[in-house]
Amino acid sequence: MPRSIVSDRDTQFLSYFWKTLWCKLGTKLLFSTTCHPQTDGQTEVVNGTLGTLLRAIISKNLKNWEECLPFVEFAYNRSVHSTRGFSPFEIVYGFNPLTPMDLLSLPMSERLNLNGKKKAEYVRTLHEKVRTNIEKKIQQYTRQANKGNKKVTFEPGDWVWLHLRYVLFSTLGLVLRRVL
């Protein structure tokens, strides 16, 4: 079970049933902020990549996208990702699954399995490498995102400018009508 799940504020995830279920399973529900889809950026990137792959494969025949989806998912999970430095398959299972094309030139020694302890050690070191790669990328992204930002500290009583661009004015109107 995952420790936490980040989702949008869909009623499906906000319902009593789902909150209770995830609570009993020990999974914390985290919600993206309103009007800020970048909160759940990982999902947005994966969805965008899968969409691009699907468009490249299905071309003009849009009706067979469901048939192509397992192959696109397999290709995505088998490819090495720049942030992690490894493929999702390799991170989870400790190896990349072979395709028929891989079997054409595979020598017999490569077909033999590693023993269990070696495999477990390999997966453990692989996870450490992935964690290190992710931390490096996060630092790189953070430096890039914070480039040019000024550190501002506010004290109690300071005046600040509040930008209401993303406030839902229909909701604000209801509140104002109640107050007035």
C-alpha positions in Angstrom: 0.0 0.0 0.0 1.3 3.5 -0.7 2.0 5.8 2.2 0.3 8.7 0.5 -1.7 9.5 -2.6 -1.8 12.9 -4.3 -5.0 13.6 -6.2 -7.1 16.4 -7.4 -10.2 17.4 -5.4 -12.5 15.1 -7.3 -15.6 14.1 -5.3 -14.6 10.5 -5.7 -11.6 11.1 -3.5 -13.4 13.5 -1.1 -16.2 11.1 -0.3 -16.6 9.6 3.1 -16.2 6.0 1.7 -12.8 6.8 0.2 -11.5 8.8 3.2 -12.5 5.9 5.5 -11.0 3.2 3.2 -7.6 5.0 2.8 -7.5 5.8 6.6 -8.1 2.1 7.4 -5.4 1.1 4.9 -3.0 3.6 6.5 -2.7 5.7 3.3 -2.7 9.4 3.7 -4.8 11.3 1.1 -3.1 14.5 -0.1 -5.0 16.9 -2.4 -3.6 19.3 -4.9 -4.4 22.9 -4.3 -7.3 24.5 -6.2 -6.4 26.1 -9.5 -2.8 24.8 -9.2 -2.5 21.5 -11.1 1.3 21.6 -10.9 0.9 20.2 -7.4 0.4 16.7 -8.9 3.1 17.3 -11.5 4.3 13.7 -11.7 0.9 12.4 -12.8 0.6 15.3 -15.4 4.0 14.4 -16.9 3.2 10.7 -17.1 -0.2 11.4 -18.6 1.4 13.8 -21.2 4.1 11.3 -22.1 1.6 8.4 -22.5 -0.7 10.7 -24.5 2.2 11.5 -26.9 3.1 7.9 -27.3 -0.5 6.9 -28.0 -0.9 9.7 -30.6 2.3 8.5 -32.3 1.1 4.9 -32.4 -2.6 5.2 -33.3 -2.0 7.9 -35.9 -5.3 8.3 -37.7 -7.2 5.3 -36.4 -8.5 6.8 -33.1 -10.8 3.9 -32.3 -8.1 1.4 -31.4 -6.4 3.4 -28.6 -7.6 0.9 -25.9 -5.9 -1.9 -27.7 -2.6 0.0 -28.0 -2.6 1.2 -24.3 -0.9 -2.0 -22.8 1.9 -1.8 -25.3 2.4 1.9 -24.7 2.4 1.3 -20.9 5.0 -1.5 -21.4 7.2 0.7 -23.5 7.0 3.5 -20.9 7.7 1.3 -18.0 10.6 -0.4 -19.8 12.3 2.9 -20.8 15.0 4.6 -18.6 13.8 7.8 -17.1 16.2 10.7 -16.8 15.3 11.6 -13.2 15.7 8.1 -11.8 18.4 6.8 -14.2 16.5 3.5 -14.4 13.3 2.1 -15.8 10.2 1.7 -13.6 10.4 -2.1 -14.3 14.0 -2.3 -13.2 13.2 -0.3 -10.0 10.3 -2.5 -9.0 11.5 -6.0 -10.2 15.3 -5.6 -10.4 15.4 -6.2 -14.2 13.9 -5.0 -17.5 11.6 -7.5 -19.1 12.8 -8.9 -22.4 11.0 -8.3 -25.6 11.1 -10.8 -28.5 13.7 -8.5 -30.2 16.0 -8.9 -27.1 15.9 -12.7 -27.3 17.4 -12.8 -30.8 20.9 -11.9 -29.8 20.9 -13.1 -26.2 23.7 -15.5 -25.2 22.9 -18.5 -23.1 24.8 -17.2 -20.0 22.5 -14.1 -19.9 19.4 -16.4 -19.8 20.4 -17.9 -16.5 18.9 -16.4 -13.3 21.0 -14.8 -10.6 20.7 -16.4 -7.2 18.3 -14.9 -4.7 20.8 -13.1 -2.5 22.6 -11.5 -5.4 19.3 -10.4 -6.9 18.1 -8.9 -3.5 21.4 -7.0 -3.1 21.2 -5.8 -6.7 17.7 -4.4 -6.1 18.7 -2.8 -2.8 21.7 -1.0 -4.4 19.5 -0.1 -7.4 17.0 1.6 -5.1 19.8 3.5 -3.4 21.0 4.7 -6.8 17.5 5.7 -7.8 17.0 7.6 -4.5 20.3 9.4 -5.1 19.4 10.3 -8.7 16.0 11.6 -7.6 17.5 13.7 -4.9 20.0 15.2 -7.3 17.3 16.0 -9.8 15.1 17.6 -7.1 18.0 19.8 -6.1 18.6 20.7 -9.8 14.9 21.5 -10.3 14.7 23.5 -7.1 17.7 25.6 -8.0 16.2 26.2 -11.4 12.8 27.0 -10.0 14.1 29.4 -7.4 16.5 31.1 -9.7 15.8 34.9 -9.4 13.4 34.5 -6.5 13.8 36.9 -3.6 13.5 35.6 0.0 10.8 37.7 1.6 10.0 37.5 5.3 6.8 38.9 6.7 6.3 40.1 10.3 2.9 40.3 12.1 1.3 43.6 11.2 3.0 43.9 7.7 0.8 44.9 4.8 0.8 42.6 1.9 -0.8 42.6 -1.6 -3.3 39.8 -2.1 -3.8 38.7 -5.7 -7.2 37.2 -6.1 -6.8 35.9 -9.7 -7.6 32.3 -8.8 -10.4 33.0 -6.3 -13.7 31.5 -7.5 -15.8 34.6 -7.7 -19.1 32.8 -7.7 -18.2 31.4 -4.3 -17.0 34.8 -3.1 -20.3 36.3 -4.3 -22.3 33.9 -2.2 -20.2 34.8 0.9 -20.6 38.5 0.3 -24.4 38.1 -0.1 -24.6 36.4 3.2 -22.5 39.1 4.9 -24.5 41.9 3.4 
